Amino acid sequence: MSLIIEHLGKRYGEVPVFSNVSLRVAPGEFVAIVGESGVGKSSLLNCMAALDDWSEGSITHDGVDLGTLGEVQRAHWRREKLGFVFQAFHVLPHLDVAQNVGLPLLLLGRPDTARVAEMLAAVGLEGLGERLPAQLSGGQLQRVAIARALVHRPRLLLADEPTGNLDPSTARQVMDVLERQAKDSGAALILVTHSEAAAARAHRVLHLTAQGLHEAPTTQP
């Protein structure tokens, strides 16, 4: 298993955000997490990314217990193993498209213009590497974010409402790219979404409630 979560819970003081979350995700598997607003979906994703701390339980990725890592070790783990696609894109406005996509490789000390060009082509942005983010549409910016998240070949890919700011047609295109690229790279993909259309594409759909994660049937065979 790529990711193993056991009995995870998070509280702010005495107020629970989520509790008793257990999940196993294999390499190449696509899991969607849905639930009501305020139930803690994004907080759970941030814990999976080791961006937030949790109150009980454990998260293990490729045999590494993330709870035992210090802040510097967590940062190194994220840099090497994790790809994160945000709803708000989070591209850097002063860097061009190619520089934004290549940033994870630069931080790893492995700049690779050929790999950046490969990823831009893979997400349908070939020839746009020198454009600034302000010159792109919302759908193009989300594809930049996907290329950036996958350029360093992460083992775990997390996506937080990646189609939330997009019209339905563009959302389908972005999900096509995200799903295809995650499958090709063999990354475990976990998607948090309110979109029934996006969730229905997953191998498994899980509902997050106050009692934990509960599996639901998908429309896929």
C-alpha positions, 0 to 999 in steps of 0.5 A, spaced: 500 500 500 502 507 498 498 510 503 495 507 510 491 511 515 489 508 521 483 511 526 485 518 524 482 524 528 483 531 529 481 536 534 481 544 535 481 544 543 475 539 545 472 540 538 472 535 533 474 536 526 473 529 524 475 522 527 476 515 526 478 515 519 481 509 516 483 508 509 488 504 505 490 507 498 494 502 493 499 505 488 495 507 481 488 507 485 484 513 484 479 515 491 474 520 491 472 523 498 466 527 498 461 530 504 458 536 507 461 542 507 465 543 514 465 536 515 473 536 515 475 534 508 480 539 506 483 538 513 483 531 512 487 532 506 492 537 509 493 532 514 495 527 509 500 532 506 503 533 513 501 540 512 497 539 519 498 535 525 492 530 527 490 529 534 490 521 534 491 515 529 497 514 524 498 516 517 504 511 513 506 513 506 510 507 503 512 505 510 514 512 513 510 514 519 509 521 517 507 522 525 514 521 527 517 526 522 519 533 524 517 539 520 524 539 516 523 532 514 516 533 513 518 538 508 523 534 504 518 528 504 513 533 501 518 535 496 520 528 494 513 524 494 507 529 494 504 532 489 498 537 491 493 540 486 489 546 489 482 549 487 486 556 487 491 554 483 497 557 487 501 558 481 506 564 482 504 570 478 512 572 477 514 566 474 512 563 467 508 557 465 515 553 464 518 556 471 512 554 475 511 547 472 519 546 473 519 549 480 519 542 484 524 539 480 528 546 481 527 545 489 530 538 488 536 540 485 534 536 478 532 541 473 530 538 467 527 542 461 525 536 457 521 533 463 517 540 463 516 540 456 514 533 456 509 535 462 506 541 458 505 537 452 501 532 456 496 537 459 495 540 453 499 546 454 505 545 449 508 552 446 505 556 452 511 555 457 513 562 456 507 565 458 505 568 464 499 566 469 495 572 467 495 570 460 492 564 461 484 562 462 482 558 469 482 551 465 489 552 463 492 555 470 489 548 473 492 544 468 499 548 470 498 546 477 497 539 475 503 539 471 507 542 476 504 537 481 506 531 477 513 533 474 517 530 479 513 523 479 510 523 486 508 517 489 502 520 492 497 526 489 492 530 493 487 534 489 482 539 493 476 541 489 481 542 483 474 543 478 471 548 483 472 554 480 471 551 473 465 551 468 463 544 467 466 543 460 473 545 462 472 541 469 471 535 465 477 537 461 481 538 467 479 531 470 481 528 464 488 530 464 488 529 472 486 522 471 490 520 465 496 523 468 496 520 475 494 513 472 500 514 467 505 515 473 502 510 478 501 515 483 496 514 488 490 519 487 486 522 492 481 527 490 476 531 495 470 534 491 463 536 492 462 535 484 458 528 483 461 528 476 468 528 478 467 523 484 464 518 479 470 517 475 474 514 481 475 507 483 472 508 490 468 514 493 468 515 500 463 519 504 466 523 510 462 524 516 463 525 523 463 517 524 469 517 519 469 514 512 464 510 509 465 507 502 459 508 497 458 505 490 460 508 484 457 508 477 463 505 474 463 497 473 
